[in-house]
Every structure is written in structure tokens, then in C-alpha cells.
Amino acid sequence: MLPRRDGFGLLLLAWLANQAIGIGAHGCPLDPAILGWGPAIGSALFLACVAAAALAFAAAFAAYEFALFGAAFLLQGGTGAYAPVVVARLFLIDLGAFAGLSLLQALGRSLAEIRGARSRPAA
């Protein structure tokens, strides 16, 4: 799997190529409507990446809960704990934990990069 940073980098390159081809090669006019499409396309690419991560989280959550529900059903007990309101609450709790841990991970990586940049000798 491609690391997130590399994925965003490739998206940025694809977006820049799209802009260069559209404006440079096709000679699109530089009016406000055309220029507005650049950020719109870039934002859509970013949102698509975020949605892919969110869908992966939702799919993993659903698979986990479905497996536990199946076990509760087969073991003849505990299926009441899988009422929609309970599962929805668990989803929100897990989503909050996932978001918080993702932010901590990003912060840790940023701090590690800053610390690494400070410890490198100047060229």
C-alpha cells in the first residue's frame, strides 16, 4: 500500500499535470470560471482520499461487528447488544478514537521530521 504522503504527492502531480494540459496545451482561457475549476478538482481529489480512508474504516468496523454478531448468534446469547442504536454508538466512539489517534500519529510524524531536520548538519 502506498504511504499517505506519497499518495497525496502523486495526486498533486496528477492535478498539476491536469492544470498544465488544460491551460497550457489546450489553451483554456484564464477567466474566473476556468480558474475556479483548478481548486475544485484539487479539493475533489483530496476529499476522495479522505473518503477512501473513511470507507476503509467503516468496512473494517462493519466486518468486526458482523463477525461478533455472528458469534453471539451462534453461541445463542448477546445478540441484543447489537441493536442499531448500540452499534451506532460504538461506531461513533470508535470513529472518534480513530480520528484522535490519527491526529496523534500525524503530530508525532511532524515532530519527528522537525527533530530530524534540526539534528541534520547544515550542508
Backbone as a chain_set.jsonl record, in Angstrom:
{"seq": "MLPRRDGFGLLLLAWLANQAIGIGAHGCPLDPAILGWGPAIGSALFLACVAAAALAFAAAFAAYEFALFGAAFLLQGGTGAYAPVVVARLFLIDLGAFAGLSLLQALGRSLAEIRGARSRPAA", "coords": {"N": [[0.839, -1.171, 0.0], [0.49, 2.21, -0.765], [2.163, 4.785, 0.946], [0.454, 7.4, 2.746], [1.418, 10.058, 2.433], [2.932, 9.84, 0.066], [0.886, 9.122, -1.653], [-0.715, 11.451, -1.621], [1.148, 13.146, -2.724], [1.402, 12.083, -5.323], [-1.186, 12.569, -6.202], [-1.154, 15.357, -6.207], [0.75, 15.801, -8.213], [-0.646, 14.69, -10.393], [-2.792, 16.45, -10.469], [-1.467, 18.873, -11.012], [-0.445, 18.227, -13.551], [-2.863, 17.943, -14.921], [-3.763, 20.597, -14.805], [-1.716, 21.886, -16.216], [-1.954, 20.707, -18.751], [-4.598, 21.394, -19.406], [-4.611, 24.232, -19.303], [-2.184, 24.971, -20.496], [-1.627, 23.215, -22.83], [-4.143, 22.889, -24.071], [-5.008, 25.437, -24.194], [-6.912, 26.788, -22.594], [-8.965, 29.519, -21.657], [-8.001, 32.062, -19.311], [-10.066, 32.801, -17.481], [-12.236, 33.684, -14.663], [-14.095, 31.557, -14.208], [-12.912, 29.286, -15.383], [-10.486, 29.229, -13.973], [-11.499, 28.691, -11.456], [-12.099, 26.014, -11.567], [-9.725, 24.635, -11.131], [-8.98, 24.669, -8.257], [-11.333, 23.373, -7.484], [-11.161, 20.809, -8.622], [-8.798, 19.93, -7.388], [-9.633, 19.959, -4.688], [-11.649, 18.042, -4.817], [-10.129, 15.748, -5.368], [-8.653, 15.547, -2.985], [-10.755, 15.171, -1.129], [-11.706, 12.734, -2.077], [-9.634, 11.022, -1.348], [-9.77, 11.216, 1.441], [-12.332, 10.185, 1.8], [-11.914, 7.575, 0.91], [-10.267, 6.571, 2.934], [-12.054, 6.81, 5.051], [-14.073, 5.075, 4.208], [-12.685, 2.683, 4.257], [-12.257, 2.447, 7.003], [-14.937, 2.261, 7.869], [-15.705, -0.112, 6.6], [-14.009, -1.965, 7.844], [-14.902, -1.732, 10.498], [-17.558, -2.601, 10.196], [-17.143, -5.275, 9.343], [-15.894, -6.34, 11.613], [-17.862, -5.985, 13.651], [-19.942, -7.466, 12.499], [-18.844, -10.032, 12.493], [-18.638, -10.456, 15.259], [-21.344, -10.326, 15.927], [-22.25, -12.565, 14.555], [-20.924, -14.542, 16.015], [-22.166, -14.163, 18.505], [-24.748, -14.871, 17.815], [-24.441, -17.572, 17.03], [-23.5, -18.626, 19.406], [-25.66, -18.395, 20.935], [-26.575, -16.125, 22.463], [-26.512, -12.764, 23.601], [-27.101, -11.242, 21.343], [-28.724, -9.06, 21.553], [-27.134, -6.949, 22.247], [-26.41, -5.893, 19.907], [-28.147, -4.087, 18.828], [-29.316, -1.573, 16.569], [-28.977, 1.099, 17.588], [-27.056, 0.747, 19.559], [-24.853, -0.259, 18.129], [-24.434, 1.908, 16.439], [-23.657, 3.836, 18.315], [-21.28, 2.668, 19.256], [-19.858, 2.8, 16.868], [-19.532, 5.582, 16.553], [-17.987, 6.146, 18.814], [-15.69, 4.615, 18.253], [-14.946, 5.836, 15.857], [-14.315, 8.41, 16.744], [-12.119, 7.769, 18.374], [-10.411, 6.721, 16.416], [-10.014, 9.0, 14.8], [-8.791, 10.71, 16.671], [-6.451, 9.23, 17.298], [-5.298, 9.151, 14.783], [-4.729, 11.859, 14.396], [-2.854, 12.202, 16.471], [-0.842, 10.52, 15.501], [-0.131, 11.862, 13.135], [0.811, 14.243, 14.262], [2.961, 13.235, 15.745], [4.603, 12.304, 13.647], [5.145, 14.733, 12.376], [6.529, 16.105, 14.41], [8.741, 14.405, 14.631], [9.918, 14.788, 12.143], [10.602, 17.488, 12.322], [12.381, 17.403, 14.448], [14.296, 15.707, 13.32], [15.169, 17.305, 11.193], [16.406, 19.357, 12.548], [18.545, 18.056, 13.711], [20.154, 17.318, 11.632], [23.21, 17.989, 9.944], [24.087, 21.179, 8.639], [24.268, 21.809, 5.162]], "CA": [[0.0, 0.0, 0.0], [1.234, 3.448, -0.887], [2.022, 5.661, 2.108], [-0.463, 8.522, 2.52], [2.149, 11.216, 1.912], [3.25, 9.573, -1.339], [-0.374, 9.174, -2.391], [-1.081, 12.851, -1.817], [2.119, 13.7, -3.671], [1.004, 11.677, -6.673], [-2.4, 13.32, -6.553], [-0.743, 16.714, -6.516], [1.362, 15.762, -9.543], [-1.714, 14.477, -11.388], [-3.554, 17.694, -10.541], [-0.641, 19.842, -11.731], [-0.43, 17.823, -14.964], [-4.179, 18.289, -15.441], [-3.809, 22.044, -14.985], [-0.783, 22.238, -17.291], [-2.533, 20.291, -20.03], [-5.795, 22.183, -19.676], [-4.323, 25.641, -19.557], [-1.066, 25.106, -21.425], [-1.753, 22.518, -24.113], [-5.454, 23.119, -24.693], [-5.21, 26.872, -24.306], [-8.128, 27.262, -21.928], [-8.843, 30.923, -21.249], [-7.751, 32.247, -17.885], [-11.146, 33.579, -16.864], [-12.52, 33.193, -13.306], [-14.79, 30.267, -14.205], [-11.917, 28.236, -15.673], [-9.555, 29.185, -12.849], [-12.2, 28.103, -10.321], [-12.105, 24.557, -11.665], [-8.48, 24.081, -10.587], [-9.18, 24.314, -6.847], [-12.439, 22.42, -7.339], [-10.634, 19.479, -8.935], [-7.868, 19.589, -6.312], [-10.419, 19.654, -3.486], [-12.327, 16.765, -5.044], [-9.127, 14.695, -5.211], [-8.377, 15.421, -1.555], [-11.927, 14.567, -0.492], [-11.768, 11.329, -2.482], [-8.683, 10.292, -0.494], [-10.337, 11.162, 2.797], [-13.464, 9.256, 1.743], [-11.387, 6.208, 0.808], [-9.841, 6.18, 4.284], [-13.266, 6.662, 5.862], [-14.759, 3.848, 3.783], [-11.902, 1.551, 4.758], [-12.564, 2.351, 8.426], [-16.314, 1.782, 8.008], [-15.737, -1.517, 6.202], [-13.365, -2.745, 8.904], [-15.815, -1.722, 11.636], [-18.696, -3.461, 9.866], [-16.69, -6.67, 9.35], [-15.645, -6.71, 13.003], [-19.142, -6.101, 14.352], [-20.693, -8.565, 11.899], [-18.257, -11.276, 12.994], [-19.042, -10.619, 16.654], [-22.773, -10.626, 15.933], [-22.354, -13.966, 14.157], [-20.518, -15.357, 17.16], [-23.228, -14.06, 19.519], [-25.888, -15.646, 17.315], [-24.098, -18.993, 17.09], [-23.335, -19.014, 20.8], [-27.002, -18.249, 21.49], [-26.675, -15.139, 23.539], [-25.839, -11.493, 23.426], [-27.418, -10.517, 20.107], [-29.385, -7.799, 21.905], [-26.105, -5.914, 22.319], [-26.156, -5.43, 18.542], [-29.237, -3.245, 18.36], [-28.743, -0.492, 15.749], [-28.548, 2.264, 18.37], [-25.823, 0.37, 20.262], [-23.786, -0.341, 17.126], [-24.165, 3.282, 16.009], [-22.895, 4.484, 19.383], [-19.932, 2.106, 19.191], [-19.216, 3.337, 15.672], [-19.124, 6.956, 16.839], [-16.874, 6.088, 19.769], [-14.515, 4.128, 17.525], [-14.574, 6.859, 14.886], [-13.62, 9.449, 17.5], [-10.808, 7.233, 18.758], [-9.624, 6.629, 15.179], [-9.638, 10.356, 14.421], [-7.82, 11.191, 17.648], [-5.177, 8.532, 17.12], [-4.73, 9.596, 13.501], [-4.132, 13.178, 14.646], [-1.636, 11.999, 17.259], [0.162, 9.95, 14.611], [0.338, 12.941, 12.264], [1.597, 15.136, 15.099], [4.227, 12.549, 16.016], [5.437, 12.324, 12.438], [5.602, 16.11, 12.167], [7.565, 16.387, 15.404], [9.929, 13.625, 14.276], [10.554, 15.451, 10.998], [11.221, 18.718, 12.819], [13.557, 17.0, 15.254], [15.294, 15.188, 12.388], [15.713, 18.421, 10.422], [17.297, 20.12, 13.451], [19.74, 17.276, 14.046], [20.984, 17.15, 10.435], [24.182, 19.063, 9.775], [23.821, 22.095, 7.511], [25.105, 21.478, 4.008]], "C": [[0.885, 1.236, 0.0], [1.064, 4.296, 0.368], [1.18, 6.901, 1.754], [0.25, 9.728, 1.913], [2.485, 11.039, 0.432], [1.994, 9.632, -2.198], [-0.813, 10.6, -2.654], [-0.119, 13.535, -2.781], [1.784, 13.339, -5.105], [-0.265, 12.39, -7.126], [-2.06, 14.757, -6.936], [-0.106, 16.777, -7.903], [0.318, 15.574, -10.637], [-2.529, 15.753, -11.572], [-2.77, 18.755, -11.317], [-0.563, 19.52, -13.222], [-1.756, 18.178, -15.63], [-4.267, 19.783, -15.735], [-2.908, 22.477, -16.142], [-1.339, 21.874, -18.659], [-3.729, 21.167, -20.377], [-5.499, 23.609, -20.055], [-3.238, 25.79, -20.617], [-1.313, 24.502, -22.795], [-3.071, 22.808, -24.823], [-5.796, 24.593, -24.805], [-6.507, 27.371, -23.7], [-7.938, 28.716, -21.514], [-8.679, 31.032, -19.733], [-8.817, 33.144, -17.255], [-11.497, 32.959, -15.508], [-13.21, 31.825, -13.268], [-13.8, 29.12, -14.434], [-10.953, 28.105, -14.492], [-10.197, 28.587, -11.601], [-12.209, 26.585, -10.352], [-10.84, 23.925, -11.108], [-8.612, 23.71, -9.123], [-10.317, 23.308, -6.64], [-11.957, 20.995, -7.592], [-9.669, 19.029, -7.836], [-8.593, 19.208, -5.028], [-11.125, 18.308, -3.626], [-11.357, 15.598, -4.89], [-8.822, 14.454, -3.733], [-9.54, 14.741, -0.838], [-12.071, 13.097, -0.849], [-10.812, 10.487, -1.644], [-9.216, 10.142, 0.92], [-11.493, 10.164, 2.841], [-12.983, 7.811, 1.665], [-10.933, 5.707, 2.173], [-11.052, 5.939, 5.174], [-14.009, 5.381, 5.498], [-14.005, 2.613, 4.269], [-12.174, 1.351, 6.249], [-13.956, 1.761, 8.617], [-16.415, 0.3, 7.639], [-15.116, -2.406, 7.273], [-14.265, -2.833, 10.132], [-16.971, -2.684, 11.388], [-18.306, -4.936, 9.9], [-16.482, -7.174, 10.776], [-16.958, -6.934, 13.753], [-19.982, -7.259, 13.799], [-20.169, -9.91, 12.401], [-18.648, -11.522, 14.446], [-20.533, -10.925, 16.777], [-22.994, -12.092, 15.562], [-21.977, -14.9, 15.294], [-21.599, -15.334, 18.234], [-24.444, -14.88, 19.103], [-25.627, -17.143, 17.454], [-23.964, -19.488, 18.53], [-24.612, -18.806, 21.603], [-27.046, -17.312, 22.694], [-25.955, -13.855, 23.182], [-26.176, -10.73, 22.172], [-28.13, -9.205, 20.394], [-28.407, -6.639, 22.002], [-25.804, -5.325, 20.947], [-27.352, -4.697, 17.96], [-28.621, -2.074, 17.591], [-28.251, 0.708, 16.556], [-27.245, 1.976, 19.111], [-24.651, 0.35, 19.283], [-23.426, 1.058, 16.618], [-23.333, 4.029, 17.047], [-21.456, 3.972, 19.403], [-19.162, 2.652, 17.994], [-18.711, 4.752, 15.931], [-17.961, 7.01, 17.82], [-15.593, 5.663, 19.054], [-14.026, 5.146, 16.504], [-13.835, 8.005, 15.575], [-12.23, 9.007, 17.921], [-9.882, 7.163, 17.55], [-9.134, 8.012, 14.76], [-8.576, 10.904, 15.374], [-6.462, 10.535, 17.493], [-4.502, 8.918, 15.806], [-4.076, 10.962, 13.654], [-2.851, 13.066, 15.46], [-0.506, 11.433, 16.405], [0.747, 11.034, 13.705], [1.207, 13.921, 13.037], [2.962, 14.523, 15.412], [5.153, 12.546, 14.817], [5.99, 13.722, 12.189], [6.714, 16.468, 13.144], [8.855, 15.635, 15.103], [10.66, 14.268, 13.1], [11.253, 16.73, 11.439], [12.492, 18.399, 13.595], [14.658, 16.48, 14.339], [15.943, 16.297, 11.582], [16.683, 19.236, 11.275], [18.593, 19.383, 13.72], [20.645, 17.049, 12.843], [21.987, 18.301, 10.344], [23.817, 19.907, 8.553], [24.774, 21.771, 6.38], [25.78, 22.7, 3.455]], "O": [[1.905, 1.287, 0.688], [-0.063, 4.508, 0.816], [1.196, 7.378, 0.619], [-0.262, 10.348, 0.982], [2.341, 11.97, -0.359], [2.023, 10.127, -3.325], [-1.232, 10.934, -3.762], [-0.521, 14.399, -3.561], [1.868, 14.18, -6.0], [-0.398, 12.766, -8.291], [-2.623, 15.302, -7.885], [-0.385, 17.692, -8.677], [0.385, 16.218, -11.684], [-2.912, 16.098, -12.69], [-3.325, 19.449, -12.169], [-0.608, 20.422, -14.059], [-1.778, 18.655, -16.765], [-4.778, 20.19, -16.779], [-3.286, 23.327, -16.948], [-1.211, 22.641, -19.614], [-3.858, 21.628, -21.511], [-6.065, 24.14, -21.01], [-3.345, 26.62, -21.519], [-1.22, 25.194, -23.808], [-3.102, 22.955, -26.044], [-6.78, 24.953, -25.45], [-7.133, 28.284, -24.238], [-6.856, 29.097, -21.067], [-9.165, 30.189, -18.98], [-8.499, 34.124, -16.58], [-11.099, 31.828, -15.229], [-12.93, 31.021, -12.38], [-13.857, 28.101, -13.746], [-10.641, 26.994, -14.063], [-9.49, 28.026, -10.763], [-12.313, 25.935, -9.312], [-10.879, 22.782, -10.653], [-8.384, 22.555, -8.763], [-10.264, 22.488, -5.723], [-12.311, 20.078, -6.851], [-9.717, 17.878, -7.402], [-8.213, 18.248, -4.357], [-11.192, 17.531, -2.674], [-11.726, 14.562, -4.337], [-8.742, 13.311, -3.284], [-9.33, 13.837, -0.03], [-12.507, 12.296, -0.022], [-11.143, 9.362, -1.269], [-9.123, 9.072, 1.52], [-11.622, 9.394, 3.792], [-13.573, 6.924, 2.281], [-11.184, 4.556, 2.53], [-11.081, 4.987, 5.955], [-14.516, 4.683, 6.376], [-14.618, 1.615, 4.647], [-12.307, 0.217, 6.708], [-14.141, 0.861, 9.437], [-17.132, -0.456, 8.296], [-15.64, -3.478, 7.575], [-14.378, -3.897, 10.741], [-17.323, -3.483, 12.256], [-19.052, -5.761, 10.427], [-16.852, -8.302, 11.103], [-17.136, -7.959, 14.411], [-20.658, -7.952, 14.559], [-20.948, -10.815, 12.698], [-18.954, -12.651, 14.829], [-20.936, -11.702, 17.642], [-23.814, -12.779, 16.171], [-22.626, -15.923, 15.512], [-21.916, -16.373, 18.814], [-25.092, -15.509, 19.94], [-26.48, -17.89, 17.935], [-24.281, -20.64, 18.828], [-24.633, -19.02, 22.815], [-27.495, -17.674, 23.781], [-24.909, -13.874, 22.534], [-25.604, -9.667, 21.935], [-28.134, -8.315, 19.542], [-28.797, -5.48, 21.859], [-25.035, -4.37, 20.832], [-27.55, -4.684, 16.745], [-27.523, -1.628, 17.924], [-27.207, 1.276, 16.235], [-26.417, 2.872, 19.273], [-23.58, 0.881, 19.579], [-22.253, 1.358, 16.394], [-22.411, 4.766, 16.698], [-20.519, 4.757, 19.551], [-17.968, 2.934, 18.088], [-17.582, 5.084, 15.568], [-17.053, 7.828, 17.67], [-14.542, 6.279, 19.231], [-12.821, 5.301, 16.309], [-12.842, 8.51, 15.051], [-11.274, 9.778, 17.836], [-8.704, 7.507, 17.647], [-7.967, 8.177, 14.404], [-7.585, 11.49, 14.939], [-5.434, 11.209, 17.55], [-3.276, 9.0, 15.732], [-2.998, 11.203, 13.11], [-1.872, 13.755, 15.176], [0.651, 11.821, 16.565], [1.963, 11.117, 13.528], [2.228, 14.382, 12.526], [3.987, 15.203, 15.352], [6.357, 12.762, 14.957], [7.159, 13.881, 11.835], [7.721, 17.061, 12.757], [9.945, 16.172, 15.299], [11.89, 14.288, 13.071], [12.36, 17.026, 10.989], [13.53, 19.037, 13.419], [15.833, 16.778, 14.557], [17.142, 16.243, 11.311], [17.678, 19.748, 10.762], [19.631, 20.008, 13.936], [21.791, 16.629, 13.009], [21.65, 19.449, 10.634], [23.3, 19.393, 7.561], [25.95, 21.491, 6.61], [26.525, 22.605, 2.48]]}, "num_chains": 1, "name": "protein.A"}
